[in-house]
Amino acid sequence: MSFEELLKKRYSCRNYSDKKVSLDDLKKIVNAGRISPTARNSQPVSYYVVTSVDNVLEMRKDVQALGGNAFCEEVSSFIVLTIDKESYDNKLAGNRDYTGMNTGIIAHAMCLEATDLGLATCMLGRFDRKAVAKMVGIDEEESERVMLVLAVGYSDDEVIQDKDERRKKMEEVTKYL
Ligand SMILES: Cc1cc2nc3c(=O)[nH]c(=O)nc-3n(C[C@H](O)[C@H](O)[C@H](O)COP(=O)(O)O)c2cc1C
């Protein structure tokens, strides 16, 4: 698959089969995050791979707690991305807040890796943060902050809408100076 094909193939899947993702594949997905660029190579993100039955049940509840994400009832593995408190508080050089940028760059790389492995993903920004922090065992006041949850599984979609149809046109978003 060419890189362009991979970019087009990745989409937010909201319909999963019950096939489980192997630990090997989940490690590859985390590795794609680990080697991603971050501001000043600060590498502030930690990864919590959630696959055990009890924890998956808890995660399903937590990501639906604010409404939506009902499709997560079918998801059997999640990866929680947290960011170091130090990075969050200091905001690095020039007092700029790079937390969202760092997390987003990492999350997209992870989704592309998963897609390349034949898996499907959905980035989840809507969840009960306190409950997720408790589930992964971190104290947000002391150590890390939960940034994003990645749902990972096998797609059960037969037809996937062309992404281009759901995007603004090139002319709308680009200026050549
Ligand atoms: C930071 C972020 C948070 C998101 N949170 C959710 C979410 O909580 N639930 C959901 O179903 N999709 C969520 N999405 C997926 C977006 O809705 C999706 O990426 C967008 O509609 C574009 O569709 P595509 O990913 O299929 O290309 C999130 C995406 C991003 C980047």
The ligand as an SDF file (V2000), in Angstrom:
LIG
                    3D

 31 33  0  0  0  0  0  0  0  0999 V2000
   -8.9830   14.8110   18.8350 C   0  0  0  0  0  0  0  0  0  0  0  0
  -10.1040   13.9900   18.2520 C   0  0  0  0  0  0  0  0  0  0  0  0
  -11.1330   13.5660   19.0870 C   0  0  0  0  0  0  0  0  0  0  0  0
  -12.1630   12.7680   18.5660 C   0  0  0  0  0  0  0  0  0  0  0  0
  -13.1300   12.2930   19.4120 N   0  0  0  0  0  0  0  0  0  0  0  0
  -14.0750   11.4570   18.9230 C   0  0  0  0  0  0  0  0  0  0  0  0
  -15.0240   10.8660   19.8080 C   0  0  0  0  0  0  0  0  0  0  0  0
  -15.0230   11.0520   21.0290 O   0  0  0  0  0  0  0  0  0  0  0  0
  -15.9410   10.0270   19.2550 N   0  0  0  0  0  0  0  0  0  0  0  0
  -15.9900    9.7460   17.9100 C   0  0  0  0  0  0  0  0  0  0  0  0
  -16.8520    8.9710   17.4980 O   0  0  0  0  0  0  0  0  0  0  0  0
  -15.0780   10.2860   17.0660 N   0  0  0  0  0  0  0  0  0  0  0  0
  -14.1370   11.1280   17.5380 C   0  0  0  0  0  0  0  0  0  0  0  0
  -13.1920   11.6390   16.6850 N   0  0  0  0  0  0  0  0  0  0  0  0
  -13.2110   11.2730   15.2650 C   0  0  0  0  0  0  0  0  0  0  0  0
  -13.6130   12.4420   14.3350 C   0  0  0  0  0  0  0  0  0  0  0  0
  -14.9830   12.6470   14.4180 O   0  0  0  0  0  0  0  0  0  0  0  0
  -13.1650   12.0730   12.9040 C   0  0  0  0  0  0  0  0  0  0  0  0
  -11.7560   11.9960   12.8770 O   0  0  0  0  0  0  0  0  0  0  0  0
  -13.6300   13.0890   11.8580 C   0  0  0  0  0  0  0  0  0  0  0  0
  -15.0320   13.1010   11.7540 O   0  0  0  0  0  0  0  0  0  0  0  0
  -13.0490   12.7730   10.4700 C   0  0  0  0  0  0  0  0  0  0  0  0
  -13.4240   11.4780   10.0670 O   0  0  0  0  0  0  0  0  0  0  0  0
  -12.3720   10.3280    9.7420 P   0  0  0  0  0  0  0  0  0  0  0  0
  -11.5040   10.1250   10.9550 O   0  0  0  0  0  0  0  0  0  0  0  0
  -13.2100    9.1220    9.4310 O   0  0  0  0  0  0  0  0  0  0  0  0
  -11.5460   10.7480    8.5770 O   0  0  0  0  0  0  0  0  0  0  0  0
  -12.1690   12.4220   17.1790 C   0  0  0  0  0  0  0  0  0  0  0  0
  -11.1150   12.8530   16.3610 C   0  0  0  0  0  0  0  0  0  0  0  0
  -10.0950   13.6080   16.8840 C   0  0  0  0  0  0  0  0  0  0  0  0
   -8.9590   14.0160   15.9790 C   0  0  0  0  0  0  0  0  0  0  0  0
  1  2  1  0
  2  3  1  0
  2 30  2  0
  3  4  2  0
  4  5  1  0
  4 28  1  0
  5  6  2  0
  6  7  1  0
  6 13  1  0
  7  8  2  0
  7  9  1  0
  9 10  1  0
 10 11  2  0
 10 12  1  0
 12 13  2  0
 13 14  1  0
 14 15  1  0
 14 28  1  0
 15 16  1  0
 16 17  1  0
 16 18  1  0
 18 19  1  0
 18 20  1  0
 20 21  1  0
 20 22  1  0
 22 23  1  0
 23 24  1  0
 24 25  2  0
 24 26  1  0
 24 27  1  0
 28 29  2  0
 29 30  1  0
 30 31  1  0
M  END
$$$$
